[in-house]
């Protein structure tokens, strides 16, 4: 395929690992140290104790998971899915518990306290900026479920992902490379799509100063993400007879003719990061600079040919007696596009004791800027005889965020060892501006007078406190509250007709009380009930982004009210030898749910509030090392979720329906067999039942573009520790080649070959 520019470097690292001078001789009998992760002593106020949580380390990931990007760290975690459609996908939206993958404003993602969540846009555009963290720099991932800690805003309605990355403690050099390959077949798409990645890092610690630098490069060709169709009708006479199309029902059961696809997304990602840490006394300061560059090209293709064998790109056509129209929505669906995106992240942190008191200060400041994000699209496909350089350009300007988090905590509040306290302040400012214009030469981006622009800002100031008390030998309680002042500022829309609309600034406030009650009848059992109110305020896109492009039309609503949720969680956990069992019963009622509904036949997206959505569920988790004294480690989870539209004033007809993109059942299993100190193998299983994509629940067709299918993915991995410094791994995801869609197709059977060396 196309992505071979850096492939020789990947092969060189693979060869270096296999032929390392340490792979034989005095290092040939090298063994691996066994690592057992044990729980730390933490305050009852810790967010991962007042809320259910799970944690997975890099050691477990390297042993068990085919991890090409950092999202892979959490792909087997309970009640969670990241819709990474292919390796290198920049639209990896996350779903946790009662929040689906398009409700991106309900999932928070941090790396060492620096936010990666993208609280500017929603749906695929609102995916966390996972690409700002490399899998190789990550040491652990923690998932916290629900908004039960006052430390987090209502954007944690689903949950929080905390990524922990490395700071070197001694001189180190690490290089890793991998190649991957997928055979994909669906309708007219039948090809092999390949990719590779390379990672090189160097770090050292000079007395009190830690330095860490790395570069991560990834290239991949994806399977087609869209399959183009039109409704079938009776011919009227005189239309072009064609062949090569496919007849099938679309996701909503309408008889359709599928006549093309979006082609492969050719994506290249480069991440360069520098981290500095400094110890001075009991204080630790850190600085992170990250720069990410992404290039993505798409080249749609038509399946349809006429009687002369010429490909057909537009117009009315007849296939096997059915009339259909090619390119009947979103302009010309065969338009090619090129995206170039560059982002800069700066983060600074400080942690240490406040004087001689028992209080610890934790401060984090971050700034994220999109320095360039431009998508250039043609009006027609270059292979279309009517192709010209006419097209359109969409670009982001003045887009990014600034955040500040200050927290102070103590395990001896009022000099009492049975009381704890955390207080803090949060500030954020999110700014978005999207400009679109027609171009006589889309490749060079020459503007015409036809321009559209929209955007605005949101700003939040928040104060929070949470107090904990071990009020009896087997009981503890945590009481907290979070007060937020949210503002929408400088919203505007300049449309193609030259009319400028300014929106009035708005201010909303909300207070979110929190309660968590724990009972510990012995050393083995823990019970906890947590209750929280949460406000999820609208994002800039939902308020102000109005856009018309080849990707579709977006209509915002500047009058949206915040989502308000009441969340419950009842947890029972039992410690077992080298592990635990846990059951959680959760229930949440959220009012004014902001739901972005896209009509796939017109690609028009609107933001309409659903009056009330009620979600109940039961989650079971078991994790244990060396099961039954064997060499097998197991992580298993099973979740049942019932999410229902319980009230909807704009359209009562959908009341009682399932909320979109919420499968009833999810299950994951990860089993690792440590054969000997050099070899281990792993089996992973990921399952989800089917669901609906639309509020009316009329989309019921399986295995077609737009569907929300069930899936059962079986994954395998084997690792060989060649030496103390070199490792080789081989893996397969989706071994059974299961075909499934989550609107877009999941990847089919994918092979991995990875190698690493350390010095």
Secondary structure, DSSP 8 states (H G I E B T S, - for coil): ----TTHHHHHHHHHHHHT-GGGSGGGTT--------------TTSHHHHS-EEEEEHHHHHHH---SSGGGGGTTSTTEEEE--STT-S--EEEETTB-TT-GGGEEEEETTEE---TT--GGGG---GGGS-GGGEEEEEEEESS-STTS-GGGSSEEEEEEE---SS-EEEEEEEEEEEEEEETTEEEEEEEEEEEEEEEEEETTEEEEEEEEEEEEE-----EEEEE-EE--SS-EE-BS-EEEE-TTS-EEEEEEE---EEEEEEEEEEEEEEEETTEEEEEEEEEEEEEEEE--EE--B-TTS-B--SEEEEETTEEEEET-SSS-TT--EEEEEEEEEEEEEEEEE-TTSS-EEEEEEEEEEEEEEEEEEESS-TTSTT--S-EEEEEE-S-EEEEEEEEEEESSBTTBTTEEEEEEEEEEEEEEEEEEEEEEETTTTEEEEEEEEEEEEEEEEEEEEEEEEEEETTEEEEEEEEEEEEEEEEEEEE-TTS-EEE---EEEEEEEEEEEEEE--SSSEEEEEEEEEEEE---HHHHH--EEETTEEEE--TT---EEEEEEEEEEEEEETTEEEEEEEEEEEEEEEEEEEEETTTTEEEEEEEEEEEEEEEEEEEEESSGGGSSEEEEEEEEEEEEEEEE-TT-GGGTTSB-TT--SEEEEEEEEEE-SSSEEEEEEEEEE----SSTT------SSTT-B--EEEEEEEEEEE-SSSEEEEEEEESTT----BBSSB---SEEEEEEEEE-
